[in-house]
Amino acid sequence: MVTTESVRLTYAFDAYCPWCYGFGPTLRSFARDNAHRIRLHIRSAGLYTGARARPVSAHHRMADECERVTRLTGVGFGAGFARALTDGTTVADSTAAAAGLAVLYGRADEVGVPHLDAAEAVQQAWFVDGRSLADPEVYRDIAAGLGLDASSVTAAYASPEPWAQARADFRALRRLHVTAYPTLLLHTVHGAGRLGGAASTAASLTAALDQCHAGVFPRSSTTPPRPSVTQPPVPQGELS
């Protein structure tokens, strides 16, 4: 059985992934309902890196994917995001976004702000406001909104450390065999197994967690997941 102390979860997401944005409210509800028995660690996935870090105009399916996300999850996308897609010049660079998140997480730890708040704020900046996640001013504004030291956040974003942390996250998820996002992994003595999927509800995730407490564990992430009917696997970014 899983003890309260052993329930550790890794959430693999990418700030530019619309399915992750759609999964956000479910994860928020699940994390709130189970705050007394889980420890949630968020890692950036690196969906758009290397040769895949291109202007959004080159990602021809993004608008269609967003429509599917809305149909499946009910999550809406903002007017700023729609304008950014129409303009098409914003480069979807997951490394830049992951570096910004690494800085925000570090400052959030200093004042007790949950990492999930920072992750959601970054997603809102893109999927609602349509702001480039490579713009340091995005992280300044998010920091101010979260009550963090905005000047220190932008200064840290310009240093090499958060970029190294971003790439470390990419490598960590590669070792866990994560190839689609969002992915929520539960870690036990049996290894890391996937808990639910993009179409899950908070209640179904809690039920799955209850099963783990009863000794029924999710399949190890070393086994490739079967494609979902409602959500095809999201292409994996380069994890170098």
Residue frames as qw, qx, qy, qz and C-alpha x, y, z in Angstrom:
[[0.000, 0.886, 0.464, 0.000, 0.00, 0.00, 0.00],
 [0.340, 0.536, -0.048, 0.771, 1.00, 3.63, -0.44],
 [0.385, -0.553, -0.493, 0.551, 1.52, 5.59, 2.74],
 [0.075, 0.965, 0.234, -0.089, 0.65, 9.26, 3.09],
 [0.338, -0.767, 0.330, 0.434, 4.33, 10.12, 3.30],
 [0.513, -0.134, 0.689, 0.494, 5.19, 8.27, 0.07],
 [0.472, 0.702, 0.530, 0.059, 2.67, 9.88, -2.27],
 [0.183, -0.566, 0.286, 0.752, 4.85, 11.87, -4.65],
 [0.612, 0.646, 0.456, 0.023, 3.55, 13.02, -8.01],
 [0.288, -0.306, 0.377, 0.826, 5.38, 14.44, -10.99],
 [0.485, 0.746, 0.378, -0.254, 3.41, 16.59, -13.40],
 [0.440, -0.097, 0.513, 0.730, 4.98, 16.75, -16.85],
 [0.331, 0.828, 0.431, -0.139, 3.64, 19.69, -18.80],
 [0.452, 0.114, 0.257, 0.847, 4.69, 22.23, -21.37],
 [0.048, 0.530, 0.285, -0.798, 3.70, 25.88, -21.15],
 [0.279, 0.330, -0.419, -0.798, 2.96, 25.93, -24.91],
 [0.086, -0.120, -0.970, -0.193, 0.89, 22.72, -24.89],
 [0.460, -0.241, -0.141, -0.843, -2.86, 23.43, -25.27],
 [0.735, -0.269, -0.606, -0.140, -3.77, 20.03, -23.81],
 [0.466, -0.122, -0.571, 0.665, -1.83, 20.95, -20.66],
 [0.151, -0.120, 0.102, -0.976, -3.71, 24.23, -20.50],
 [0.640, -0.246, -0.407, -0.604, -6.99, 22.35, -20.80],
 [0.715, -0.208, -0.644, 0.176, -5.95, 19.94, -18.07],
 [0.187, 0.330, -0.412, 0.828, -5.06, 22.80, -15.70],
 [0.528, -0.387, 0.108, -0.748, -8.44, 23.24, -13.93],
 [0.919, -0.164, -0.328, -0.147, -8.69, 19.49, -13.35],
 [0.662, 0.144, -0.495, 0.544, -5.21, 19.35, -11.87],
 [0.075, -0.411, 0.302, -0.857, -5.94, 22.36, -9.69],
 [0.739, -0.351, -0.036, -0.573, -9.08, 20.74, -8.26],
 [0.916, -0.043, -0.387, 0.100, -7.34, 17.40, -7.75],
 [0.473, 0.277, -0.466, 0.694, -4.36, 19.04, -6.02],
 [0.307, -0.424, 0.227, -0.821, -6.67, 21.05, -3.76],
 [0.850, -0.275, -0.146, -0.425, -8.80, 18.05, -2.83],
 [0.953, -0.095, -0.218, 0.188, -5.78, 15.90, -2.03],
 [0.170, 0.815, -0.352, 0.427, -3.39, 18.49, -0.61],
 [0.624, -0.608, 0.395, -0.291, -3.18, 16.53, 2.64],
 [0.866, -0.165, 0.470, 0.050, -1.71, 13.43, 0.99],
 [0.787, 0.480, 0.177, 0.345, 0.24, 14.38, -2.12],
 [0.309, -0.681, 0.238, 0.620, 3.46, 16.21, -2.95],
 [0.663, 0.684, 0.294, 0.068, 3.25, 17.60, -6.47],
 [0.393, -0.512, 0.378, 0.664, 6.43, 18.35, -8.39],
 [0.594, 0.759, 0.183, -0.192, 6.07, 20.12, -11.75],
 [0.504, -0.323, 0.522, 0.607, 8.59, 19.56, -14.54],
 [0.437, 0.678, -0.144, -0.574, 8.69, 21.27, -17.91],
 [0.872, 0.158, 0.463, 0.013, 8.55, 18.91, -20.85],
 [0.211, -0.491, 0.554, 0.638, 10.36, 20.63, -23.72],
 [0.655, 0.508, 0.552, -0.091, 7.73, 20.18, -26.42],
 [0.524, 0.831, 0.081, 0.167, 9.11, 22.91, -28.71],
 [0.457, -0.737, 0.361, 0.342, 12.91, 22.88, -28.56],
 [0.484, -0.194, 0.655, 0.547, 15.71, 22.73, -31.07],
 [0.038, 0.070, 0.647, 0.759, 14.35, 22.54, -34.61],
 [0.142, -0.603, -0.772, -0.140, 10.76, 22.51, -33.27],
 [0.171, -0.654, -0.295, 0.676, 11.14, 25.99, -31.71],
 [0.230, 0.259, 0.536, 0.770, 9.51, 27.77, -34.64],
 [0.287, -0.008, 0.039, -0.957, 6.97, 30.57, -35.19],
 [0.489, 0.206, 0.725, -0.439, 3.45, 29.41, -34.38],
 [0.612, 0.527, -0.157, -0.568, 2.54, 29.88, -38.05],
 [0.337, 0.407, -0.832, -0.169, 4.66, 26.78, -38.72],
 [0.139, 0.063, 0.936, -0.319, 2.58, 24.69, -36.29],
 [0.306, -0.117, -0.502, -0.800, -0.40, 24.35, -38.59],
 [0.491, -0.380, -0.769, -0.154, -2.49, 22.17, -36.27],
 [0.181, -0.048, -0.579, 0.794, -2.31, 24.41, -33.21],
 [0.404, -0.047, 0.025, -0.913, -5.62, 26.22, -33.83],
 [0.723, -0.102, -0.549, -0.407, -7.42, 22.92, -34.50],
 [0.520, -0.071, -0.754, 0.394, -5.92, 21.37, -31.38],
 [0.050, -0.011, 0.417, -0.907, -7.14, 24.31, -29.30],
 [0.605, -0.092, -0.228, -0.757, -10.65, 23.82, -30.63],
 [0.726, -0.099, -0.678, -0.067, -10.50, 20.16, -29.63],
 [0.304, -0.004, -0.657, 0.690, -9.25, 21.10, -26.17],
 [0.323, -0.063, 0.179, -0.927, -12.20, 23.46, -25.70],
 [0.724, -0.093, -0.429, -0.532, -14.67, 20.78, -26.83],
 [0.695, -0.065, -0.696, 0.167, -13.18, 18.20, -24.49],
 [0.436, -0.180, -0.567, 0.675, -12.44, 20.31, -21.40],
 [0.104, -0.879, -0.465, -0.038, -14.54, 23.45, -21.72],
 [0.445, -0.555, 0.022, 0.703, -11.48, 25.65, -21.26],
 [0.421, 0.878, 0.225, 0.033, -11.55, 28.84, -23.34],
 [0.630, 0.007, 0.126, 0.767, -8.71, 30.66, -25.08],
 [0.083, -0.739, -0.234, 0.627, -8.30, 34.41, -24.97],
 [0.480, 0.864, 0.142, -0.053, -8.52, 37.12, -27.61],
 [0.101, -0.844, 0.490, 0.195, -4.82, 37.89, -27.22],
 [0.559, -0.192, 0.785, 0.185, -3.98, 34.30, -28.01],
 [0.630, 0.594, 0.499, 0.027, -6.22, 34.36, -31.08],
 [0.259, 0.947, -0.140, -0.130, -4.42, 37.47, -32.31],
 [0.318, -0.640, 0.669, 0.201, -1.03, 35.82, -31.73],
 [0.651, 0.132, 0.733, 0.150, -2.08, 32.80, -33.79],
 [0.522, 0.801, 0.293, -0.016, -3.33, 35.04, -36.60],
 [0.039, 0.921, -0.357, -0.148, -0.14, 37.07, -36.58],
 [0.982, 0.168, -0.063, 0.066, 1.89, 33.86, -36.45],
 [0.429, 0.717, -0.412, 0.364, 5.29, 35.41, -35.65],
 [0.540, -0.649, 0.437, -0.310, 5.61, 34.39, -31.99],
 [0.504, 0.357, -0.786, 0.037, 8.20, 31.64, -31.65],
 [0.867, -0.421, -0.030, -0.265, 7.02, 28.74, -29.47],
 [0.430, 0.509, -0.650, 0.366, 10.23, 28.14, -27.52],
 [0.803, -0.485, -0.324, -0.123, 9.70, 25.69, -24.66],
 [0.685, -0.029, -0.355, 0.635, 13.21, 26.16, -23.29],
 [0.043, 0.375, -0.108, 0.920, 12.60, 29.88, -22.76],
 [0.622, -0.498, -0.197, -0.571, 9.31, 29.12, -21.01],
 [0.866, -0.281, -0.383, 0.159, 10.86, 26.42, -18.85],
 [0.482, 0.153, -0.317, 0.802, 13.68, 28.77, -17.82],
 [0.240, -0.456, 0.017, -0.857, 11.15, 31.40, -16.81],
 [0.797, -0.435, -0.283, -0.309, 9.24, 28.86, -14.77],
 [0.772, -0.066, -0.429, 0.464, 12.44, 27.71, -13.06],
 [0.173, 0.285, -0.258, 0.907, 13.06, 31.27, -11.90],
 [0.517, -0.440, -0.105, -0.726, 9.49, 31.71, -10.72],
 [0.854, -0.300, -0.424, -0.028, 9.58, 28.43, -8.81],
 [0.595, 0.055, -0.432, 0.675, 12.77, 29.45, -7.02],
 [0.065, -0.279, 0.196, -0.938, 11.35, 32.79, -5.92],
 [0.675, -0.380, -0.309, -0.552, 7.99, 31.20, -5.08],
 [0.768, -0.188, -0.559, 0.251, 9.71, 28.81, -2.67],
 [0.303, 0.174, -0.387, 0.853, 11.10, 31.79, -0.77],
 [0.303, -0.116, 0.211, -0.922, 7.62, 33.10, 0.10],
 [0.339, 0.143, 0.872, -0.322, 5.52, 29.94, 0.03],
 [0.590, 0.416, -0.094, -0.686, 3.70, 30.48, -3.28],
 [0.814, 0.079, 0.575, -0.020, 2.66, 27.15, -4.83],
 [0.244, -0.255, 0.671, 0.652, 4.44, 26.20, -8.05],
 [0.268, 0.503, 0.798, 0.198, 1.06, 25.45, -9.60],
 [0.080, 0.882, 0.268, -0.379, 0.15, 29.13, -9.29],
 [0.127, -0.641, 0.447, 0.611, 3.24, 30.10, -11.26],
 [0.280, 0.048, 0.858, 0.429, 2.62, 27.45, -13.92],
 [0.226, 0.701, 0.676, -0.024, -0.96, 28.59, -14.39],
 [0.008, 0.863, 0.029, -0.505, 0.10, 32.23, -14.64],
 [0.183, -0.410, 0.651, 0.612, 2.57, 31.39, -17.39],
 [0.250, 0.331, 0.864, 0.285, -0.09, 29.43, -19.30],
 [0.138, 0.834, 0.462, -0.269, -2.50, 32.35, -18.95],
 [0.110, -0.694, 0.265, 0.660, 0.13, 34.71, -20.37],
 [0.076, -0.174, 0.778, 0.599, 0.20, 32.67, -23.60],
 [0.024, 0.348, 0.904, 0.248, -3.21, 31.04, -23.98],
 [0.001, 0.809, 0.532, -0.249, -5.22, 34.05, -22.82],
 [0.051, -0.876, 0.042, 0.478, -3.06, 37.12, -23.45],
 [0.788, 0.580, 0.100, 0.180, -0.98, 35.78, -26.36],
 [0.108, -0.918, 0.382, 0.027, 2.32, 37.01, -24.91],
 [0.716, 0.436, -0.527, 0.143, 5.60, 35.42, -25.93],
 [0.829, -0.559, -0.003, 0.027, 7.03, 33.27, -23.15],
 [0.749, 0.131, -0.059, 0.646, 10.51, 34.33, -24.24],
 [0.035, 0.756, 0.020, 0.653, 9.79, 37.92, -23.14],
 [0.383, -0.013, -0.647, 0.659, 11.40, 38.71, -19.74],
 [0.266, -0.190, 0.145, -0.934, 8.64, 41.23, -19.06],
 [0.721, -0.256, -0.505, -0.400, 6.15, 38.36, -18.91],
 [0.689, -0.204, -0.604, 0.343, 7.97, 36.96, -15.88],
 [0.116, 0.112, -0.320, 0.934, 8.31, 40.40, -14.31],
 [0.492, -0.246, -0.138, -0.824, 4.54, 40.88, -14.54],
 [0.783, -0.242, -0.554, -0.146, 3.79, 37.36, -13.28],
 [0.507, -0.033, -0.578, 0.638, 6.18, 37.83, -10.37],
 [0.127, -0.168, 0.204, -0.956, 4.48, 41.07, -9.40],
 [0.658, -0.241, -0.315, -0.640, 1.08, 39.41, -9.59],
 [0.814, -0.201, -0.541, 0.070, 2.25, 36.57, -7.33],
 [0.487, -0.864, 0.079, -0.098, 3.86, 38.90, -4.80],
 [0.870, -0.098, 0.079, 0.477, 7.41, 37.94, -5.78],
 [0.249, -0.707, 0.206, 0.629, 10.43, 40.21, -6.26],
 [0.699, 0.681, 0.209, -0.067, 9.92, 41.17, -9.90],
 [0.206, 0.881, -0.420, -0.066, 13.34, 42.72, -10.42],
 [0.387, -0.475, 0.790, 0.017, 15.18, 39.69, -9.08],
 [0.775, 0.290, 0.555, -0.089, 13.08, 37.43, -11.31],
 [0.612, 0.791, -0.010, -0.028, 14.04, 39.25, -14.50],
 [0.029, -0.799, 0.601, 0.007, 17.68, 39.43, -13.43],
 [0.588, -0.244, 0.771, -0.040, 17.75, 35.69, -12.75],
 [0.787, 0.499, 0.339, -0.130, 16.07, 34.96, -16.08],
 [0.450, 0.845, -0.288, -0.025, 19.06, 36.51, -17.84],
 [0.298, -0.618, 0.726, -0.043, 21.51, 34.21, -16.01],
 [0.446, 0.275, -0.801, -0.290, 22.49, 30.71, -17.23],
 [0.182, -0.106, 0.889, -0.407, 21.16, 28.81, -14.20],
 [0.634, 0.278, 0.444, -0.569, 17.44, 28.60, -15.06],
 [0.658, 0.510, -0.390, -0.393, 18.24, 27.57, -18.64],
 [0.222, 0.332, -0.911, 0.104, 20.36, 24.74, -17.29],
 [0.378, 0.061, 0.755, -0.533, 17.50, 23.77, -14.97],
 [0.700, 0.395, 0.001, -0.595, 15.11, 23.73, -17.92],
 [0.588, 0.431, -0.657, -0.192, 17.29, 21.25, -19.79],
 [0.030, -0.208, 0.909, -0.359, 17.68, 19.18, -16.62],
 [0.604, 0.198, 0.464, -0.617, 13.88, 18.91, -16.45],
 [0.712, 0.448, -0.322, -0.434, 13.76, 17.74, -20.07],
 [0.372, 0.376, -0.846, 0.062, 16.34, 15.04, -19.34],
 [0.284, -0.088, 0.791, -0.535, 14.55, 13.94, -16.17],
 [0.723, 0.292, 0.246, -0.576, 11.32, 13.37, -18.08],
 [0.626, 0.467, -0.574, -0.247, 13.16, 11.49, -20.79],
 [0.103, 0.279, -0.916, 0.269, 14.50, 9.13, -18.12],
 [0.446, 0.142, 0.669, -0.578, 10.91, 8.63, -16.95],
 [0.188, 0.182, 0.862, 0.435, 9.89, 7.73, -20.54],
 [0.260, 0.674, 0.447, -0.528, 7.34, 10.53, -20.75],
 [0.291, 0.053, 0.622, 0.725, 6.41, 11.04, -24.41],
 [0.101, -0.607, -0.561, -0.553, 3.04, 12.82, -24.26],
 [0.109, -0.092, -0.432, 0.890, 1.70, 15.77, -22.32],
 [0.314, -0.664, 0.488, -0.471, 0.09, 16.34, -19.94],
 [0.745, -0.031, -0.663, 0.072, 1.30, 13.37, -17.91],
 [0.488, -0.652, 0.330, -0.478, 0.76, 12.91, -14.20],
 [0.664, 0.193, -0.708, 0.145, 3.04, 10.28, -12.66],
 [0.702, -0.633, 0.142, -0.295, 2.70, 8.66, -9.27],
 [0.377, 0.528, -0.723, 0.238, 5.93, 7.39, -7.71],
 [0.852, -0.428, 0.145, -0.265, 5.90, 4.28, -5.54],
 [0.500, -0.500, 0.696, 0.128, 8.33, 1.52, -4.66],
 [0.745, 0.310, 0.581, 0.107, 7.09, -0.16, -7.85],
 [0.397, 0.123, 0.413, 0.810, 8.30, 2.75, -10.00],
 [0.193, 0.343, 0.072, -0.917, 6.52, 5.66, -11.66],
 [0.221, 0.393, 0.862, 0.233, 3.11, 5.01, -13.21],
 [0.085, -0.226, -0.286, -0.928, 0.79, 7.29, -15.12],
 [0.085, 0.434, 0.729, -0.523, -2.25, 8.55, -13.23],
 [0.366, 0.746, 0.414, -0.372, -5.15, 9.46, -15.51],
 [0.470, 0.218, 0.474, 0.712, -4.87, 11.54, -18.66],
 [0.020, 0.053, 0.120, 0.991, -5.95, 14.78, -20.33],
 [0.453, -0.359, -0.493, -0.650, -9.62, 13.74, -20.30],
 [0.436, -0.287, -0.770, 0.367, -9.62, 12.79, -16.61],
 [0.326, -0.800, -0.174, -0.472, -11.73, 14.58, -14.04],
 [0.095, -0.577, 0.588, -0.559, -10.54, 15.56, -10.58],
 [0.805, -0.240, 0.313, -0.443, -12.85, 12.90, -9.16],
 [0.963, 0.230, -0.141, -0.003, -11.43, 10.16, -11.38],
 [0.429, 0.578, -0.532, 0.447, -7.87, 11.14, -10.46],
 [0.399, -0.481, 0.527, -0.576, -8.79, 11.01, -6.77],
 [0.947, -0.039, 0.126, -0.293, -10.38, 7.59, -7.29],
 [0.811, 0.420, -0.351, 0.207, -7.18, 6.39, -8.98],
 [0.084, 0.585, -0.579, 0.561, -5.16, 7.72, -6.06],
 [0.719, -0.325, 0.356, -0.501, -7.46, 5.86, -3.67],
 [0.974, 0.172, -0.126, -0.070, -6.76, 2.66, -5.60],
 [0.520, 0.539, -0.518, 0.414, -3.05, 3.21, -5.16],
 [0.322, -0.501, 0.540, -0.596, -3.56, 3.54, -1.43],
 [0.889, -0.095, 0.255, -0.367, -5.38, 0.22, -1.60],
 [0.570, -0.356, 0.697, 0.250, -2.42, -1.38, -3.38],
 [0.677, 0.530, 0.477, 0.183, -3.59, -1.15, -7.01],
 [0.290, -0.599, 0.235, 0.708, -0.86, 0.73, -8.84],
 [0.569, 0.747, -0.038, -0.342, -0.86, 2.41, -12.26],
 [0.911, 0.296, 0.088, 0.275, 1.16, 0.89, -15.07],
 [0.562, -0.479, 0.182, 0.649, 4.84, 1.76, -15.03],
 [0.312, 0.863, -0.063, -0.392, 5.79, 4.67, -17.28],
 [0.244, -0.449, 0.753, 0.414, 8.46, 2.44, -18.81],
 [0.388, 0.352, 0.830, 0.191, 5.59, 0.87, -20.80],
 [0.026, -0.037, -0.309, -0.950, 4.51, 3.19, -23.63],
 [0.402, 0.337, 0.554, -0.647, 0.89, 4.32, -23.06],
 [0.345, 0.430, 0.769, 0.325, -1.75, 3.31, -25.58],
 [0.001, 0.177, 0.225, 0.958, -3.06, 6.21, -27.67],
 [0.224, 0.388, 0.622, -0.642, -6.19, 7.81, -26.24],
 [0.292, 0.577, 0.703, 0.297, -9.33, 8.02, -28.35],
 [0.006, -0.949, -0.313, 0.031, -9.97, 11.60, -27.30],
 [0.105, -0.933, 0.298, 0.173, -6.38, 12.82, -27.14],
 [0.882, 0.369, -0.164, 0.243, -3.71, 11.57, -29.54],
 [0.715, -0.410, -0.052, 0.564, -0.20, 11.60, -28.10],
 [0.111, 0.982, -0.068, -0.135, 1.33, 15.06, -28.26],
 [0.777, 0.467, -0.239, 0.349, 4.63, 15.06, -30.19],
 [0.700, -0.592, -0.060, 0.395, 7.63, 15.08, -27.91],
 [0.178, 0.958, -0.227, -0.006, 10.13, 17.90, -28.13],
 [0.704, 0.404, -0.459, 0.361, 13.83, 17.40, -28.42],
 [0.694, -0.716, -0.066, -0.042, 15.08, 16.60, -24.94],
 [0.739, 0.263, -0.232, 0.574, 18.72, 17.42, -25.39]]
